[in-house]
Amino acid sequence: MFVTLGNEHIIFYSHHNVYYLVFKNLNKEQAKAKIDIANIKRKLNNITITFSIGATQYIIDEDTFESINIRCDEANEEASIENNESSFVVK
């Protein structure tokens, strides 16, 4: 299952409340700005919803699907452990 964000960006649901945001042709600063928007605390009735976000950059000609997933999983786990509020970790 996926939802597009514009013509080149996608959100992909993986499992157990884990989503992947894939940004194409963005530099780190542009991607960080989009992630900062996604990482804003939300309120649903009296419940505060926060996010933990792990991120990595795709390295052309070096990365595989597995290497990207490993780094994202590690970053997300670290962000989840530190998540008193919204958190963001890059590996």
C-alpha positions as CSV (number, residue, x, y, z in Angstrom):
1,M,0.0,0.0,0.0
2,F,1.3,3.5,-0.8
3,V,0.2,7.0,-1.1
4,T,2.0,9.5,-3.4
5,L,3.1,12.9,-2.3
6,G,3.4,14.9,-5.4
7,N,4.8,13.2,-8.5
8,E,8.0,11.8,-7.0
9,H,7.6,11.2,-3.3
10,I,5.8,8.2,-1.7
11,I,4.8,7.0,1.7
12,F,4.8,3.3,2.0
13,Y,3.3,1.4,4.9
14,S,5.6,-1.5,6.0
15,H,4.3,-3.1,9.2
16,H,3.3,-2.4,12.8
17,N,2.9,1.3,12.4
18,V,6.1,1.7,10.4
19,Y,5.9,3.9,7.3
20,Y,8.7,4.7,4.8
21,L,8.8,8.2,3.3
22,V,10.8,8.1,0.0
23,F,12.0,11.4,-1.4
24,K,13.4,11.6,-4.8
25,N,15.8,14.4,-5.9
26,L,15.9,16.2,-2.6
27,N,19.0,17.3,-0.8
28,K,19.3,16.6,2.9
29,E,18.0,20.1,3.9
30,Q,14.9,19.8,1.7
31,A,14.2,16.3,3.1
32,K,14.7,17.4,6.7
33,A,12.2,20.3,6.1
34,K,9.5,17.8,4.9
35,I,10.3,15.4,7.8
36,D,10.0,18.3,10.3
37,I,6.5,19.0,9.0
38,A,5.6,15.3,9.4
39,N,7.1,15.2,12.9
40,I,4.8,17.9,14.4
41,K,3.0,16.8,17.5
42,R,-0.7,16.1,16.8
43,K,-3.7,16.1,19.0
44,L,-6.7,13.7,18.6
45,N,-9.3,14.6,21.2
46,N,-7.3,14.5,24.5
47,I,-4.5,12.2,23.1
48,T,-1.2,13.6,22.0
49,I,0.3,11.8,19.1
50,T,4.1,11.9,18.6
51,F,6.3,10.3,16.0
52,S,9.7,8.7,16.0
53,I,11.5,9.0,12.7
54,G,14.6,7.2,11.5
55,A,16.1,8.3,8.2
56,T,19.0,7.5,5.8
57,Q,20.3,8.7,2.5
58,Y,20.4,6.3,-0.5
59,I,24.0,6.0,-1.8
60,I,23.9,5.4,-5.6
61,D,25.9,2.3,-6.7
62,E,26.6,1.3,-3.1
63,D,23.3,0.7,-1.4
64,T,20.9,-2.3,-1.7
65,F,17.3,-2.6,-0.5
66,E,18.7,-4.5,2.4
67,S,21.4,-2.0,3.4
68,I,18.9,0.9,3.3
69,N,16.3,-1.1,5.4
70,I,19.0,-2.0,8.0
71,R,20.0,1.7,8.5
72,C,16.4,2.9,8.6
73,D,15.5,0.2,11.1
74,E,18.4,1.1,13.3
75,A,17.7,4.8,13.1
76,N,14.0,4.3,13.8
77,E,14.7,2.0,16.8
78,E,17.0,4.6,18.3
79,A,14.4,7.3,17.7
80,S,11.7,5.2,19.2
81,I,13.8,4.5,22.4
82,E,14.4,8.2,22.8
83,N,10.8,9.2,22.1
84,N,9.5,11.2,25.0
85,E,8.3,13.8,22.4
86,S,8.7,13.6,18.7
87,S,12.2,12.4,17.7
88,F,14.3,12.2,14.5
89,V,17.5,10.1,14.0
90,V,19.6,9.9,10.8
91,K,22.0,6.9,10.1
